[in-house]
Amino acid sequence: MHKPLMSTVSLSLLLAASAVAAQVLPAANPGAQAKVSVKEARRIALKTYPGKVVKQELEQESGGSGLRYSFDIKSAQATHEVGVDAKTGAVLENSVEGADND
């Protein structure tokens, strides 16, 4: 009588672990999911915070659609991180970069 319950619990745990793994593992090619080009995202970021792009990357991160371009933009005053949603082009972040950020 306890075996079916144990099988159900084991199956539930296995399915939950699979769902978590699917969310954590990056897509094979996240760039294929982007609807906004890196060139357009860079233009949006520089309009948001003018300066020189010193780092850029496409990353999966919470907020917006879950896929964003991240730009570190340096000006005479500070370095800002500007995040642009890769699917909508919306600005998701515009903040001063700290000294310990990569």
Secondary structure, DSSP 8 states (H G I E B T S, - for coil): -HHHHHHHHHHHHHHHHHHHHHHHS--S-GGGG-SS-HHHHHHHHHHHS-SEEEEEEEEE-SSTTSEEEEEEEE-SS-EEEEEEETTT--EEEEEE--TT--
